[in-house]
């Protein structure tokens, strides 16, 4: 996975809250590549929301004490920085993903509404409430933001058995922006029925976000950067795609259930099996077609 060394990174798309003091309280929503991973694992062990760092109280103030010296703004200037620093790589991926969706929307004669990613450490407050890093990466429909603690990527390899690698991280980010697209199209609002299981809307939403991540990956090395006219992401190898598929499988409901409870219970699935997640990412990657991502058929 290689970015154009000379490309300018747009750090305005990533809000760096790491090191900020965030007041507690509020209701957390899940979602995202693992979404409720911590909650699911906790329920398997009989751990309640409070022990997971999730509050069932009223929604918290989405503001916190902002960092006065954003690390990404100071350090992430060029594509070469994205090739050498993890936080800058996230900036590059966010830029690439949003350039693709902007272009995709423009082809349909529509305007894309961008969504920032907020980097945080340990806990953060959102329009959806307060969350700790225990819930994993997530998207909040209330403020149209993706939330990410970079420490999750170590958890993804150490606890969930993914192979890791730069594109595994890119897959996570692109999946979250898949949820943003679902929010813009109304899919999220139409699918909230709180049911679980192999054929539930919850699973279909997550698999569609996987497919959207694959669609971006298909176009990533040909999507021009608005500033230069050249693709920000120059190269994706088969090893990169393999790393993404490893991450997708690691957060399959069956893999997680087997690991944390020793048995698979499909009736409680919320994200889909390892095979399903790989299948739908692959569908998006091979076709490059948003229309191919209709998991609700």
DRENTOR-682773 format. One line per 10 residues: number of its first residue (from 1); their letters; for each residue x, y negated, z negated of N, C-alpha, C. Coordinates in steps of 0.2 Angstrom, whole numbers, plus 5000, padded with zeros to 4 digits. Each point is the difference from the previous one (the first is absolute). Example, Ala and Ser with C-alpha at 12.3 -4.5 7.8 and 13.67 -1.06 7.14 Angstrom:
2
1> AS> 5066:5028:4961:4996:4994:5000:5004:4994:5000 ~ 4998:4995:5004:5004:4994:4999:4996:4995:4997
END
This chain:
297
1> XXXXXXXXXX> 5004:5006:5000:4996:4994:5000:5004:4994:5000 ~ 5000:4996:5005:5005:4994:5001:4996:4994:5002 ~ 5001:4995:4997:4998:4993:5001:5005:4996:5005 ~ 4997:4996:5004:5004:4995:5003:5004:4996:4996 ~ 5007:5001:5000:5004:4996:4995:4999:4992:5000 ~ 4999:4998:5006:4999:4992:5001:4993:4998:4999 ~ 4995:5004:4999:4994:4997:4999:4999:4997:4993 ~ 4995:4995:5000:4999:4996:4994:4994:5004:4997 ~ 5001:5001:4993:4995:5003:4996:4995:4994:4997 ~ 4994:5001:5000:4995:4996:4998:4998:5002:4993
11> XXXXXXXXXX> 5004:4997:4995:4999:5001:4993:4993:4997:4997 ~ 4997:4996:5004:4993:4997:4997:4995:5006:5000 ~ 5001:5005:5003:4995:5006:5000:5001:5004:4994 ~ 5005:4999:4996:5002:5004:4994:5001:4996:4994 ~ 4995:5001:4995:5001:4996:4994:5003:5004:4995 ~ 5006:4997:4997:5004:5004:4996:4999:4998:4993 ~ 4997:5004:4996:4998:4999:4993:5004:5004:4995 ~ 5005:5003:5003:5004:5004:4996:5004:4995:4994 ~ 5000:5003:4994:5003:4996:4995:4995:4995:4997 ~ 4994:4999:5002:4995:4996:4997:4997:5002:4994
21> XXXXXXXXXX> 4997:4996:4996:4997:5002:4994:4992:5000:5002 ~ 4997:5006:5000:4993:5001:5002:4996:5001:4993 ~ 4995:4996:4999:4996:5002:4994:4995:5006:5002 ~ 4999:5004:4995:4996:5006:5000:4993:4999:5001 ~ 4996:5006:5000:4993:5000:5000:4997:5001:5007 ~ 4994:5002:5000:4996:5000:5007:4999:5007:5002 ~ 4996:5000:5005:4999:5006:5004:5004:5002:5006 ~ 5003:5006:5000:5004:5002:5006:4996:5004:5005 ~ 5001:4998:5006:4997:5004:5005:5006:5004:5003 ~ 4999:5006:5003:5005:5004:5003:4999:4999:5007
31> XXXXXXXXXX> 5003:5005:5004:5001:4999:5007:5007:5001:5003 ~ 5001:5000:5006:5006:5000:5002:5003:5007:5002 ~ 5006:5000:5001:5003:5007:5002:4999:5005:4995 ~ 5001:4998:4994:4998:5005:4995:4994:4998:4996 ~ 4999:4993:5000:4994:4997:4997:5000:5002:4993 ~ 4995:5005:4999:4999:5002:4993:5005:5006:4998 ~ 5006:5001:5003:5004:5005:4998:5001:5001:4993 ~ 5002:4995:4996:5001:5000:4993:4993:5002:4996 ~ 4995:4997:5003:4994:5001:4996:4998:5008:5002 ~ 5001:5002:5006:4998:5007:5001:5004:5005:4996
41> XXXXXXXXXX> 5007:4998:5000:5004:5005:4996:4998:4999:4992 ~ 4998:4994:4998:4998:4999:4993:4994:5004:4998 ~ 4995:5000:5005:4994:5004:4999:5001:5007:5000 ~ 5005:5003:5004:5002:5007:4999:5003:5002:4994 ~ 5003:4995:4996:5003:5001:4994:4996:4998:4994 ~ 4994:4997:5002:4995:4998:4995:5002:4993:4997 ~ 5004:4996:5004:5002:4994:4997:4995:4995:5002 ~ 4998:4995:4996:4995:4995:5001:5003:4994:5004 ~ 4996:4995:5002:5002:4994:5003:5005:4996:4996 ~ 4999:5000:4994:5005:4995:4996:5007:5003:5000
51> XXXXXXXXXX> 5000:5007:4999:5007:5003:5000:5004:4999:5007 ~ 4996:4999:5005:5003:4999:5007:5002:4993:5001 ~ 4998:4996:4996:5001:4993:5001:4995:4996:5003 ~ 4994:5003:5001:4994:4998:5004:4995:4997:4994 ~ 4997:4994:5001:4995:4998:4996:4994:5000:5003 ~ 4995:5001:4996:4993:5000:5002:4996:4994:4998 ~ 5004:4995:4998:4997:4994:4998:4998:4995:5006 ~ 4999:4994:4999:4998:4995:5005:5006:4999:5004 ~ 4998:4998:5006:5006:4998:5005:5004:4995:4998 ~ 5007:5001:5000:5005:4995:4998:5001:4994:5004
61> XXXXXXXXXX> 5003:4995:4998:5002:4994:5003:5005:5002:5006 ~ 4999:4999:5006:5005:5003:5005:5007:4996:5000 ~ 5000:4995:4996:5006:4996:5000:5005:5002:4994 ~ 5006:4999:5001:5005:5002:4995:5005:4994:5000 ~ 5006:5001:4996:5005:4996:5000:5005:5001:5006 ~ 5000:4996:5005:5003:5002:5006:5008:5000:4999 ~ 5003:5004:5004:5008:5000:5000:5002:4993:5003 ~ 5004:4997:4997:5003:4993:5003:5005:5001:5005 ~ 5003:5006:5001:5005:5001:5005:4998:5007:5003 ~ 4996:5000:5006:4998:5006:5003:5006:5003:5003
71> XXXXXXXXXX> 5001:5006:4999:5006:5004:5002:5000:5001:5008 ~ 4994:5001:5002:4999:5001:5008:5001:4994:5003 ~ 4998:4994:4998:5001:4994:5003:5007:4998:5000 ~ 5004:5002:4995:5007:4998:5000:5004:5005:5004 ~ 4998:5006:5000:5005:5005:5003:4998:5003:5007 ~ 4993:4999:5002:4998:5004:5006:4999:4995:5005 ~ 5005:4999:5004:5000:4995:5005:5000:5003:5007 ~ 5003:5005:5001:5001:5003:5007:4999:5007:5000 ~ 4999:5003:5006:4999:5007:5000:5005:5004:4997 ~ 5006:4998:5001:5006:5003:4997:4999:5001:4992
81> XXXXXXXXXX> 4997:4995:4997:4998:5001:4993:4995:5006:4999 ~ 4995:5001:5004:4996:5005:5000:5003:5007:5001 ~ 5006:5000:5003:5003:5006:5002:5005:5002:4994 ~ 5000:4996:4995:5005:5001:4994:4997:4999:4993 ~ 4994:4997:5000:4997:4999:4993:4993:5003:5000 ~ 4998:5003:4995:4993:5003:5000:4995:4995:5000 ~ 5000:4995:4996:4995:4995:5000:4999:4996:5006 ~ 5006:4999:5004:5000:4997:5006:4997:5004:5005 ~ 5001:5007:5000:4997:5004:5004:4992:5000:5000 ~ 4998:4999:4994:4993:5000:4999:4997:4993:5003
91> XXXXXXXXXX> 5004:4995:5000:4998:4994:5004:5000:5001:5007 ~ 5005:5004:5003:5000:5001:5007:4994:5005:5002 ~ 4998:5005:4996:4995:5004:5002:4993:4996:4999 ~ 4999:4996:4995:4994:4996:5000:5000:4995:5006 ~ 5005:4997:5002:5000:4996:5006:4998:5004:5006 ~ 5003:5006:5001:4999:5004:5006:4993:5002:5000 ~ 4997:5003:4994:4993:5002:5000:4996:4995:5002 ~ 5001:4994:4997:4995:4995:5001:5000:4997:5007 ~ 5006:5000:5003:5001:4998:5007:4996:5005:5005 ~ 5000:5006:4998:4997:5005:5004:4992:4999:4999
101> XXXXXXXXXX> 4998:4999:4994:4992:4999:5000:4998:4993:5003 ~ 5004:4995:4999:4998:4994:5003:5000:5001:5008 ~ 5005:5003:5003:4999:5002:5007:4994:5004:5002 ~ 4999:5005:4996:4994:5005:5001:4994:4996:5000 ~ 4999:4995:4995:4994:4996:4999:4999:4996:5006 ~ 5006:4997:5002:5000:4995:5006:4998:5003:5006 ~ 5001:5007:5001:4998:5003:5006:4993:5001:5000 ~ 4997:5000:4995:4992:5001:4999:4997:4993:5000 ~ 5004:4995:5001:4997:4993:4999:4998:4998:4993 ~ 5003:5002:4995:4999:4999:4993:5006:4997:4997
111> XXXXXXXXXX> 4999:4996:4994:5006:4998:4997:5001:5004:4994 ~ 5006:5002:4998:5002:5004:4995:5001:4996:4994 ~ 4997:5002:4994:5001:4996:4994:5006:5004:4996 ~ 5006:4997:4999:5005:5003:4997:4999:5001:4993 ~ 5004:5005:4997:5000:5001:4993:5007:5001:4997 ~ 5001:4996:4995:5007:5000:4997:5001:5007:4996 ~ 5006:5002:4999:5002:5005:4995:5003:4997:4994 ~ 4998:5002:4994:5003:4997:4994:5004:5006:4997 ~ 5007:4998:4999:5004:5005:4996:5000:4998:4993 ~ 4999:5005:4996:5000:4999:4993:5004:5005:4996
121> XXXXXXXXXX> 5001:4999:4993:5003:5005:4996:4996:5001:4994 ~ 4998:5006:4999:4997:5003:4994:4992:4998:5000 ~ 4998:4994:5001:4993:4999:5000:4999:4993:5004 ~ 4993:4999:5002:4998:4994:5004:4993:4999:4999 ~ 4998:4994:5001:4993:4999:5000:4998:4998:5007 ~ 4994:5002:5002:4997:4999:5007:4993:4998:4999 ~ 4997:4999:5006:4993:4998:5000:4996:5006:4998 ~ 5003:5006:5001:4996:5006:4998:5001:5002:4993 ~ 5004:4996:4996:5002:5001:4993:5007:5002:4999 ~ 5002:5002:4994:5007:5001:4998:5002:5007:5002
131> XXXXXXXXXX> 5006:5001:5002:5002:5007:5001:5008:5000:4998 ~ 5002:5006:4998:5007:5002:4999:5002:5004:5006 ~ 5007:5001:5000:5003:5003:5006:4998:5008:4999 ~ 4997:5002:4995:4998:5007:5000:4995:5002:5005 ~ 4996:4995:5003:4995:5002:5005:5003:5000:5007 ~ 5006:4999:5000:5003:5000:5007:4998:4994:5004 ~ 5003:5000:5007:4998:4994:5004:4992:5000:5001 ~ 4998:4994:5001:4993:5000:5001:4998:4993:5004 ~ 4994:5000:5003:4997:4995:5003:4994:4997:4997 ~ 5000:4993:4999:4994:4997:4996:4996:4997:5005
141> XXXXXXXXXX> 4994:5002:5002:4995:4997:5004:4998:4993:4998 ~ 5000:4999:4994:4998:4993:4997:5005:4995:5002 ~ 5006:5001:5000:5005:4994:5002:5004:5002:5006 ~ 4998:5005:5004:5003:5002:5006:5008:5000:4999 ~ 5002:5004:4995:5007:5001:4999:5002:5007:4999 ~ 5006:5002:5002:5003:5006:4998:5005:4999:4994 ~ 4999:5005:4996:5005:4999:4993:5004:5006:5000 ~ 5007:4999:4999:5005:5005:5000:5005:4999:4995 ~ 5001:5005:4995:5006:5000:4996:5005:5004:5004 ~ 5006:4998:5001:5005:5004:5004:5002:5006:4997
151> XXXXXXXXXX> 4999:5000:4993:5002:5006:4996:4996:5006:5002 ~ 4994:4999:5004:4996:5006:5002:5004:5004:5005 ~ 5004:4997:5004:5004:5004:5005:5004:5006:4996 ~ 5003:4998:4995:5004:5005:4996:4995:5006:4997 ~ 4994:4997:4998:4996:5005:4997:4997:5005:5006 ~ 5000:4997:5006:4997:5004:5006:5005:5006:5001 ~ 5006:4999:4999:5005:5005:5001:5001:5005:4994 ~ 5001:4996:4994:5002:5004:4994:4994:5004:4997 ~ 4994:4997:5000:4994:5003:4997:4996:5004:5005 ~ 4999:4997:5006:4996:5003:5005:5003:5004:5006
161> XXXXXXXXXX> 5007:5000:5000:5003:5005:5004:5001:4998:5007 ~ 4999:4993:5002:5001:4998:5007:5007:4999:5001 ~ 5002:5001:5006:5007:4999:5002:5003:4993:4999 ~ 4996:4995:5001:5002:4994:4999:5002:4997:5007 ~ 5004:4994:5000:5002:4997:5006:4997:4994:5001 ~ 5003:4995:5004:4997:4994:5002:4993:5000:5003 ~ 4999:5005:5005:4993:5001:5003:4995:5002:4995 ~ 5002:5004:4995:4995:5002:4995:4997:4994:4997 ~ 5004:4995:4999:4998:4994:4997:4996:4996:5005 ~ 5002:5000:5006:4996:4997:5005:4993:5003:5001
171> XXXXXXXXXX> 5000:5006:4999:4993:5004:5001:4995:4997:4994 ~ 5003:5000:4994:4996:4998:4995:4997:4993:5001 ~ 5004:4995:5002:4998:4993:5001:4995:5000:5006 ~ 5002:5004:5005:4995:5000:5006:4993:5003:4998 ~ 5000:5005:4996:4994:5003:4997:4996:4994:4997 ~ 5003:4996:4995:4997:4995:4997:4996:4995:5004 ~ 5004:4998:5006:4997:4996:5005:4995:5003:5004 ~ 5000:5006:5000:4994:5004:5003:4994:4998:4996 ~ 5000:5000:4993:4995:4998:4996:4997:4993:5001 ~ 5005:4996:5001:4998:4993:5002:4996:5000:5006
181> XXXXXXXXXX> 5002:5003:5005:4996:5001:5006:4993:5002:4999 ~ 5000:5005:4996:4993:5003:4998:4996:4995:4996 ~ 5003:4996:4996:4997:4994:4997:4997:4995:5005 ~ 5004:4998:5004:4998:4996:5005:4994:5002:5005 ~ 5000:5007:5001:4995:5002:5004:4994:5002:4997 ~ 5000:5000:4993:4994:5002:4996:5000:5007:4998 ~ 5005:5004:5002:5000:5007:4999:5000:5002:4992 ~ 5005:4996:4997:5000:5001:4993:4993:4999:4996 ~ 4997:4994:5002:4994:4999:4996:4994:5005:5002 ~ 5001:5003:5006:4994:5005:5002:5002:5007:4997
191> XXXXXXXXXX> 5006:5001:4998:5002:5006:4998:5000:5002:4992 ~ 4998:4995:4996:5001:5000:4993:4994:5004:4997 ~ 5000:5006:5000:4994:5004:4997:5003:5004:4993 ~ 5006:4999:4999:5003:5003:4994:5000:5008:5000 ~ 4999:5003:5005:5000:5007:5001:5007:5003:5001 ~ 5001:5006:4998:5006:5003:5002:4999:5007:5004 ~ 5006:5003:5002:4999:5006:5004:5003:4999:5006 ~ 5001:5006:5004:5004:5000:5006:4997:4996:5005 ~ 4993:5000:5000:4996:4996:5006:4998:4993:4997 ~ 5002:4998:4994:4998:4993:4997:5002:4994:5004
201> XXXXXXXXXX> 4997:4995:5000:5002:4994:5003:5007:4997:4997 ~ 5001:5002:4994:5007:4998:4997:5005:5003:5004 ~ 5000:5007:5001:5005:5003:5004:5000:4997:5007 ~ 4994:4999:5003:5000:4997:5007:5004:4994:5001 ~ 4999:4995:4994:5003:4994:5000:5008:5001:5000 ~ 5002:5004:4996:5007:5001:4999:5003:5003:5006 ~ 4997:5005:5003:5003:5003:5006:5000:4995:5006 ~ 4995:4996:5000:5000:4994:5006:5005:4996:4999 ~ 5002:4998:4993:5006:4995:4999:5006:5004:5002 ~ 5001:5006:4999:5006:5004:5002:5000:5000:5008
211> XXXXXXXXXX> 4994:5000:5003:5000:5000:5008:5002:4993:5002 ~ 4998:4995:4997:5002:4993:5002:5007:4999:4999 ~ 5003:5003:4995:5007:5000:4999:5004:5003:5005 ~ 4997:5005:5003:5003:5004:5006:5000:4996:5006 ~ 4994:4996:5001:4999:4996:5006:5005:4994:5000 ~ 5001:4997:4994:5006:4995:4999:5007:5003:5002 ~ 5001:5006:4998:5007:5003:5001:5001:5001:5007 ~ 4994:5002:5004:5000:5001:5007:5003:4994:5004 ~ 4997:4994:4997:5001:4994:5004:5006:4996:4997 ~ 5003:5002:4994:5004:4996:4996:5006:4997:5004
221> XXXXXXXXXX> 5003:5005:5005:5006:4998:5003:4999:4996:5007 ~ 4993:4999:5001:4999:4996:5006:4996:4994:4999 ~ 4998:4999:4993:4996:4994:4998:5005:4994:5000 ~ 4999:4995:5004:5004:4994:5000:5000:4996:4993 ~ 5005:4998:4998:5000:4995:4994:4998:4993:5003 ~ 4996:4997:4997:4997:4993:5002:5006:4995:5001 ~ 5005:5000:4996:5005:4995:5000:5005:5002:5006 ~ 5002:5006:5002:5005:5001:5004:4997:5004:5007 ~ 4994:5002:5000:4998:5004:5005:5003:5007:5001 ~ 5004:5002:4995:5003:5007:5000:4997:5003:4994
231> XXXXXXXXXX> 5000:5007:5001:4997:5004:4994:5005:4999:4994 ~ 4996:4999:4994:5004:4999:4994:5003:5007:4998 ~ 4997:5005:5001:5002:5007:4999:5003:5003:5006 ~ 5006:5001:5001:5003:5003:5006:5000:5007:5001 ~ 5000:5004:4994:5001:5007:5001:4996:5004:4995 ~ 4997:5005:5002:4997:5005:4995:5002:5007:5003 ~ 5003:5004:4996:5002:5006:5002:4995:5006:4998 ~ 5001:5006:5002:4996:5005:4998:5001:5002:4993 ~ 5006:4999:4998:5001:5001:4992:4996:4995:4996 ~ 4999:4994:5003:4996:4995:4996:4993:5002:5000
241> XXXXXXXXXX> 4997:5002:5006:4993:5003:5000:5000:5006:4995 ~ 5005:5004:5000:5000:5006:4996:4999:4998:4992 ~ 5004:4995:4999:5000:4997:4993:4993:4997:4998 ~ 4997:4997:5005:4993:4997:4999:4995:5006:4998 ~ 5001:5005:5004:4995:5006:4999:5002:5004:4994 ~ 5006:5000:4998:5001:5003:4993:4997:4996:4994 ~ 5000:4993:5001:4997:4996:4995:4992:5001:5000 ~ 4997:5000:5006:4993:5001:5001:4998:5007:4997 ~ 5004:5005:5001:4998:5007:4997:5001:5000:4992 ~ 5005:4996:4998:5001:5000:4992:4995:4997:4997
251> XXXXXXXXXX> 4996:4995:5003:4994:4997:4996:4994:5003:5002 ~ 5000:5006:5003:4994:5004:5002:4996:5002:4993 ~ 4994:5000:5000:4996:5002:4994:5002:5007:4998 ~ 5001:5005:5004:5001:5007:4998:5007:5000:4997 ~ 5005:4997:5003:5007:5000:4997:5000:4997:4993 ~ 4996:4994:4999:5000:4997:4994:4997:5005:4995 ~ 4994:5002:5002:4996:5005:4995:5004:5006:4998 ~ 5004:5003:5005:5004:5006:4999:5005:4998:4995 ~ 5003:4994:5001:5006:4998:4996:4998:4999:4992 ~ 4994:4996:5000:4998:4997:4993:4995:5005:4996
261> XXXXXXXXXX> 4996:5004:5004:4995:5004:4996:5001:5007:5002 ~ 5004:5002:5005:5002:5007:5001:4994:5003:5004 ~ 4996:4997:5003:4995:5003:5004:4997:4994:5005 ~ 4997:5002:5005:4997:4995:5005:4992:5000:4999 ~ 4998:4994:4999:4992:4999:5000:4998:4995:5005 ~ 4998:5003:5006:4998:4995:5006:4994:4996:4998 ~ 4996:5002:4996:4994:4996:4998:5002:4993:4997 ~ 5006:5000:4997:5002:4993:4997:5005:4996:5004 ~ 5001:5002:5007:5005:4997:5004:4997:4993:5001 ~ 5005:4995:5000:4998:4993:5002:5005:4997:5006
271> XXXXXXXXXX> 5005:5004:5002:5005:4998:5005:5001:5004:5005 ~ 4998:5007:5000:5001:5005:5005:5006:5004:4998 ~ 5000:5006:5004:5006:5005:4999:5006:4997:5003 ~ 5006:5004:4998:5006:4998:5004:4999:5001:5007 ~ 4997:5005:5002:5000:5002:5007:4995:4994:5004 ~ 4995:4998:4997:4996:4995:5003:5003:4994:5000 ~ 5004:4998:4995:5004:4993:5000:5005:5000:5006 ~ 5003:5006:5001:5005:5000:5005:4997:5000:5007 ~ 4994:5004:5000:4997:5000:5007:4997:4993:5002 ~ 4998:4996:4995:4997:4994:5003:5005:4995:5001
281> XXXXXXXXXX> 5006:5000:4996:5005:4996:5002:5003:5001:5007 ~ 5001:5007:5001:5002:5002:5007:4995:4998:5005 ~ 4994:5001:4999:4995:4998:5005:5001:4992:5002 ~ 5001:4996:4995:5001:4993:5001:5006:4999:5004 ~ 5006:5003:4998:5006:5000:5003:5001:5002:5007 ~ 4996:5006:5001:5001:5002:5007:4996:4997:5005 ~ 4994:4997:4998:4995:4997:5005:5001:4992:5000 ~ 5002:4997:4994:5001:4993:5000:4993:4997:5001 ~ 4995:5003:4998:4993:4998:5002:4996:4999:4993 ~ 4998:4994:4999:4996:4999:4994:4993:5004:5001
291> XXXXXXX> 4998:5000:5006:4993:5004:5001:5001:5007:4998 ~ 5006:5003:5000:5001:5007:4998:5000:5001:4993 ~ 4999:4995:4996:5001:5001:4993:4993:5000:4996 ~ 4995:5002:5004:4993:5001:4997:4999:5006:4996 ~ 5002:4999:4994:5000:5006:4995:4993:5001:4998 ~ 4995:4996:5002:4993:5000:4997:4996:5004:5005 ~ 5003:5003:5006:4996:5004:5004:4997:5006:4997
END
